Amino acid sequence: MKKITDNIFYCGVEHHDRRLFDQLVPLPCGTTYNSYLVKGSEKTALIDTVYPEKAEELINKLKEAGINKIDYIICNHGEQDHSGSLNEILELYPEAVVVTNAKCKEFIMEMLHVDESKFKVITDQETLSLGNITLQFLISPWVHWPDTMFTYVIEDKALFTTDFLGAHYPTSEKNIDKSGDKELTEAAKRYYAEIMMPFRSFCAKYVKKIRDLNVKYLLPSHGPYYSNPDFILDTYEEWTSDTPKNLVVIPYVSMYGSTELLVDYLKQSLEEKGVEVKLFDLVKSDVGELAMELVDAATIVVGTSMVLAGPHPSAINGAYLINALRPKAKYFSVVGSYGWGGNMENKLAEILGNLKVEKLNSVIVKGKPTNDDFIKVDELAEKIAEKHKSL
Ligand code: FEO
């Protein structure tokens, strides 16, 4: 186990070859499930467990470190990548008490069938002494489930933040503290975009709360921990701010190339007007990369062909995902092409109902775009560039 402070040790496990999370989120580099041991002068606490199929690795680490007794297992979040080995750990340390909040207890009982007698339910700000050090529990819901909480080791100024501030990033005990790494920033942004962005206002609130604590260590449950908290707090402040960047994201699908002609022309026209543009072919793109650009985009333009009188199913799927992620974009439009008729704009606007966006003119053309159609695309680009000047 890697020593972090005199009282805190890392005992998490790596999952380098995992490529998909929740059967949805791509993991280009795998992930880790971070478990930590906090050893006080009188009591020992394990902070979270690991993904069920990695239980044995955690158990081996604890046995190799000669841990004969665990008094408390702190569950900061009930999702099974952190709680999933709880039964195996309780079998090894039957005297351990599971310490968590009421909502997390409910989830763990439902998902893992842990007996109610095993739990100690804590409330916000409550403390638990381990002898020379004290744990304090900070109920912090909605990053990203209603049960999430943080655990603070007061004397070490170390905060365990569960999924919040994490990253699906390959680490090992040797390089588990990587504050300042550029690749880590990308991984943390992808993670924020895919998991935390729908809860942006909660994220902003908790960043402020953590700043006020003036912590020395941030210890999330995926990826590296941070001995330089400003590194991740600064980036989260930027990502969660209300101000988007001068960026247009264009997710599109094109059946016979006409929609592609429109989005390519729109990209060129916007760039000539000083607007950055990112195109995503919805048939081929990594949804994580799309999500990352949505963190900053001021405008989203969906490009779609018409299928059976409505948007192409790939565009519907893309719009559904964008709506679920709730990016901070301020403007929205549709460009596309159709063969015989239908309506794409209303359906897409309906799917994107969560977004607080102003709808700009759409450019919907019959068949292959004509010169007149490209003039309309130029007008749309002009309108977007003008809107972006007042961001
Ligand atoms: Fe890493 Fe919400 O679990």
Residues whose N, C-alpha, C, O or C-beta is under 5 A from the ligand:
A	BS01	FEO	E79 D81 D163
